[in-house]
Amino acid sequence: MRGLRCLLLITGVVILVLCVVGTGQHQAAITVTNVAKTVLSLVLDGRYSDAVQVDIKLGETRTTRGTTAAATGPYSQWASWVPHLCPHHLRRTTLPLGLNLTWEPPTERTIFFTQTSCTSTLTPREACAVESTALHHPGHPLLLLITSPTINHTHPLMQVVLGLAGVRVAWLDLDQVMNQPPLDVWHTHRLWMINTERASAFVSDVVRTELLRRYGGIYLDLDFITLRPLPIQPLTSSGRHSQTGRHHTPRNWLAWADHRLVTLAISSFTKGHWLLENIVADIPRVFEPDSCCSIGPDLVTRHVYQRCSQNLTTQQNHFNQSHVIGGTVATDNNTHIITQTTHTKNLYSLVGQECNGTTVFPKTFFYPVHYGYGKGELKSIFTEGAGLGETFFSKSTAFTLHHYNSLSARALVSPAGDSILREAFRRNCPRVFQLLDEAHVFF
């Protein structure tokens, strides 16, 4: 059986390579034969995520569009934190094959993501997050930072991501990110490893905050699908943010995640911002390894309230007081879908709560569906057979769809279905969707 699987893999790879050469990497997935489709579907659903790779000789340097990576050598050349956060790299009998990445920080004009689970590939949803953001921000630099020192650059989803104009993939080197007080000691003692099950989440909370503090930029978690251009200032031909309409598109903003929590999961900041300085200063002191959110939403919300208690209302009160019809519930087939509408073009000035030069947007901007798993909540994103996909997009004006991957990873949808998630893929990450559709892979 193992020999047969290997034979199938080899056959599929050969066919896939021939297709790439003959038709281009973006069309390869839709021209493969039935045998290659079978192999591709196995690769896409993760069962053979590391099986299809190309050997790179030590010392060889290869450049893929948007990514410069050198295959520079064995484990000893990687940072000392890698065995702690990425132990699976050490369990391999040979050097992981693929492209070795180098560290690259974001800038204030970069839209960036972080992947802290040490995987060498992306899931379909993560790839869609990157493609959808690139689709709605042509010409804007995007940076995907991952903790795995290597990427499987021949994986079909990674080929899509690497082929997107303006997208770069770089190594998220924790030694580079956390080399300044007060995080340097906290990192050196590997305190984020006290609870190994939550280590990746802790690292994610810290690096997004520190990267925004030191470099600025626009950050998104990888479980956001971008549905329309984000409320950020466009870039001029010189690569600078345009000042036109600056009163309508604030540079510094974050958002309510629900009626009580403010989060950095999607946010925009200039470097050295006061909120980020205060949050980072508190991380080593308030860190609780048994708590999911002590250095995440809980800490962010605490500092926002401490600084803005006089002019910051709760999410619910804000909707009642604003001129926006927010949180409107539209009913279709007994399933509630949260939408928002407005009667003015000056959307940001109406709904953004100002706090010392920082705007706090309402949850409907980025979290149009609540994380509860019942009717009208997270479950509705994956519901098939009710036509909710078309209904959602005919009513919602949200900038993103957040599918809470930590809660919903096992809730898969068909590329041939009519769910909200499927429709979000079809409309906003067409290359990823086409790949999945042709391979008949659920996501």
N, C-alpha and C positions, 0 to 999 in steps of 0.2 A: 504493500500500500504506500509506504514511504517513497519507494522507487517510482511508482506511478505518479505521485504528486510532484516529485522533482521533474519527471519527464514533462508533465503538463506545464509546470512553471517555465522550464527552459523553452518549450515550444511557444508558449504565450509571449515570453520576452522577445524571442527572435521575431515573431510576427509584429509585435508592438514596435520594435526598433525599426523594422522595415517600413512600417507605416509612418513613423516619425520622419524618416529620411525622405519618404516619397511625398508626404502630404503636409508636413509641418506638425509640430508637437501639439497644437491646439486642436487639430482635426484628427489626430491619431486615434483618440478614443472612440470616434464615431465611425471609423472605417475598419476596425479590427474584425477578424472572423469570429465565429461562434466560440471556437476554442479559446481565443485570446480574451473574449468577453468573459468567459468563465473564470479565467485566471485574474482578470482585472477586477471582477466583483469580489473575489477572495481578498485581493490586495486592499481594495477600498474599504471593506468592512473590518479590516484590522487583523485578520487571521494570518496574513503573510506580509505584515507591514515592513519587515526588514529583509524579506526574501529577495526582492528585486533590486539589486544595487550593483554598481559598477566599481570594480577595483581601481584604486588610485595608487600609484607608486609613491613611496615615501619621498618627500622633497619636491614632488610635482605641484605646480600651482595651476589652478584652473579658474576661469572666470565665467560665470553664468550671468546673463543680463540682470543687473540689480544686485549682484552678490559677488564679492571677491573673496575667495577662500583658498587657503593653502593646506594641503595634506602634509602636515609638518611632523607627525610622529606619534609616539606611543602615549600611554596614559600619564607617564611621568611629566610630560610637558604641559598637562592641563593643570588648572588651579586646584589647590588642596581641598576645596569645598566640593568638588565634583563627586568623589566617592560617597560623600554624606547625602547629598541631594539626589544624585543619579547613580545609585549602586548597581543598577543593571548593566551599566557600561563595564564594570569590573568583572561581571559574571560571564562575559563573553570570552571565548577561548582565543579569539584573534582581534586585532584592531578593528573597530567598527568601520565599515566601508561607507564611503560617501564623501561629501564636502565638509572639511573642517572650517568652522566659522571664525571670524575675528570680531572683537568688540568694537561697537560703534554707538556713540550716544545720540539721542535725538537733539533737535534744536527747537526754538520757539515756534517755528513754522512747520514742524513735523507732526503728522498724525501717526501715533505709534501704538503698538500692541505688545503685550508680554505673554510668553508661554513658559510656565515654570514647572511643568511636570516632566521635563527631560525627554520628551518624545522627539524622535528624529523626523516625524511627519506631522501633518495636521489632520484633524478629523474633517469630514465634510462640512460640518457647521462652522468650524474655525476657518476653513478655507473660504467659505461663503462670507464670513465676517470681513476678511481682508478684501476679497473681490468686490463686495458690495460697497465698501468704503472707497475703494479706488474708482469704481464706476461713477459714483456721485461726486468725486473730487478730481476730475482730470487735471493733470499738471501739478497736483499737490504731492509733495514727497510723503511716502508712507514707509514706516520702518517696523518690521516684525522682529522682535528680540526674543530669542529662545535660549533656555538654559542648557539644552543639549549641545555639546561641543561640535556635533556633526549633524548634518541633515541628509536624509535619503532623497537626493535630488532627482532620482529617476522615478520616484513614486508619482503616479498620475496627478494627484492633487497638488503635490509640491511643484510639478511642472507647470500647472496652471498658475500658481502663485508666483513662481519665479519668472513667468512670462508676462506678468502684468506690468505695464508701463508705470514707472515711478515707484515701484515697490522694491525695497531692499530687505534682505534677511541678514541678521547679525547675531553674534553670540551675546547673550545676557550674562556677562561675567560679574558675579556678585562681588568679587574683590575690587572691581573698578567702581561698582555702584555704591558700595558701603565702605569706602576707605576714608571717610571723614567723621569726626565726632558729631553726634554721640553714637552713631551706628557702628563705628569701627570696632569698638570693644564688644558690643552686642553680637556682631557678626563673627569676630575672631573666636569667641567662645562658643560659636555655633548654637546660640540659645534658641534659634528657630528650629533646631532639631530635637528639642526636649520632647515634643509630641510628634513622632515621626509621621503619623497619619495626617496631620494637618500642616506639615512642614511646607509643602508646596503652596498652600493657601497663605501661610504667614509670609513667605517670601514674596508672593504676589502683592499682598497688602503693602509691604515695605517698599519694594522697588518702584511701584507706580508712584508712591508719594515722594520718594527721594529723587527719582528721575524728573518729576515735575518741578520739584523744589530747585534742583541744581541747573536744569536745562530748559525748563518750560516746554510747552507743546500742547497738543490735543491728544488725550488718552482715551482708549476704548478697551474694555474687556472683550475677549474673543467670543462671548456669547451674545453680542449685539449684532443684529443684521441692520445695516444702514438702509433706510427706505427713501431718503431724499437728502440733499446737501445739508450738512450740519450748520448750526448758527455760528459760523466762524467767518472772519474776514477773508475775502478772496485774496489770492496772491497777484501781485503785479508782474509784468514781464521781467522785472529785475529780481523776482523771487521774494519781495517784501510783502507784508500784509498791507492791503489797500486801506487807506483811511476814509474812503468814501462810505458814507452811511455808518460811521463808527458809533453813533448813538443808538443804532439799531442792532448792532452785533457786538456785544461786550467781549473783551479779550479774556476776562477772568470769570469763569462760571462753573457751577456744578449743579446737581439736581436732587430733588427729593426722590427717594426710591420707594417710599410708601408714605403713610400719613405721619410717621414719626422720625424716620431716618433720612439723613442726607449722606450721600456717598460720593467717592471719587471714581466710581466704576466707569463713568463717562464724564469727562471734565476737560476744561481748557484753562491754562494758567501761563502767565509770564514767569520767568525764573525769579527766585527769591521772594515769592509772594508771602505775605505775612501769615496766611492760614497754613500754608505748607511748612513754614519755618516752625510754627508752634506745634504742629502735629508731630513732625519728625523729632523735635526736642523731647516729646513725651513718650515716644515709642518704647525705649528701654525701661522706663519707669512703670508704665501701665501694662506691659505685656503679660498676658495670662495664657499659658500654654494649653489650658483646658477650655478656653473660651474661643468660640469661632470668630468673634468680631472685636476683640479688645483693642486691636491696633488697626482695625478697618472701619466700618460704618459707625460703630459706637464712639470711637475717638474723634472721627471727623465731625459727627453730629454734636458732640460735647463742645468742641472748639467753636463751631459755628454759633451755637447758642450762647456761649460765654461772651463772644464778641458782638453778637447781634441781637441780644435778647430784647432790646427796645423796639426794633423794627422788623423782627422776624416772627411771623405767625405760623401756626401749624398748617399743614397742607390742607386740611379740611376747611379751616377758617379762611385761608387765603382764597380758596375757590369761592366761598360765599361772599367775600368782599370785593373780588375783582370784577372787571367788565367782561371777562371771558366766560363763555359757557363751557366750563371744564368738567370732566368726569361724567359727561352725558352717557347714558346707557341705552344702547340700541338693542332691541330684542329680535332675534331671528332663530326660529326653531327651538325656542326655550333656552337659548344660550345667549348670555349677555356679553357684549363686546364693548369695552370702554373706548370712547372716542373723544375728540375735542374739536370745537369749532371756534371761530372768532369773527367779529364784524369789522375788523380793522387790519390795515396792512402793517401797522406798527406793532407786530406781534410781541416782540421782545420787551418793549417798554411797558406794555400792559401787564404781562404775566410774570415778569422777572422780579423777584423780591431783592431789593438792593441792600447790601451789607458791606459798608466800608469799601466801596469800589468793586465788590464781587456780587454777581448775580446768581440767585438760587432759582432754577427753573422748576416748574411743577412736574409731577411724576408723569403726566400724560405726554410730555414731550418725548420721553425716552423709555418709559415703562408703561405702555398702553394696556398691558394685561397684568393683573396682580399675580403674585407668586403662589397664592393659594391653589390647591389642586382640586377644584370642584367646578361646577357649572359657572361659566362666565369668567373663570380664572385661568390658571395655567393650562388646565386640561383642554380648553377650547382651542389652543394653538395646534393641537395634534388630532383634533376630532375630524374623522373622515365621514363622508356621505351626507353631510349637512350643508354643503355649499358655503361654509364659513370663510373660505379664502377670498372669494370674490366680494362677499359682504363686508369683510373687514377692510379691504382696500378701497371699497367704494365710500367708506365713511371716515376712516381714521386719517388724521393729518399728523400723526406722530413722526418724528425724525428717525426713530429706530424701533425695532422689535427686539425685546429682551426675552430670551427663552430660558433663562435660569438653568444652565446646563447641569450644574451640580444636582439639581432636583429632577431634571427631565431627560438625562442622558439615555435612559432605557426606553423612553417613549418615542418610537420610530414612526415615520410616515412614509408612504409610498410616493415615488416620483410621478405616478399615474393618478394620484388621488386628488382631492379638492380641499385639503387642509390649509389653514393659515400659513403654517411653516412651509409647505410645498409651494404655495403661491409666492411667498416671500423669496424663496430660492429662485423660482422661475423669473421673477421680475427684476431681481437685484443682483444675482450672481449667475448669469446665464451660462458661463463656461463651466462652472462647477456643476450646475444643474444638468447641462447637456451630458456631461461625463457620467453622472449618476443615472440619468434616465436611460442612456444607451446600455449601461451595464446592469440595469434593473436592480440597483442597490437602494435599499431603504436608508433613510438618514434621520 
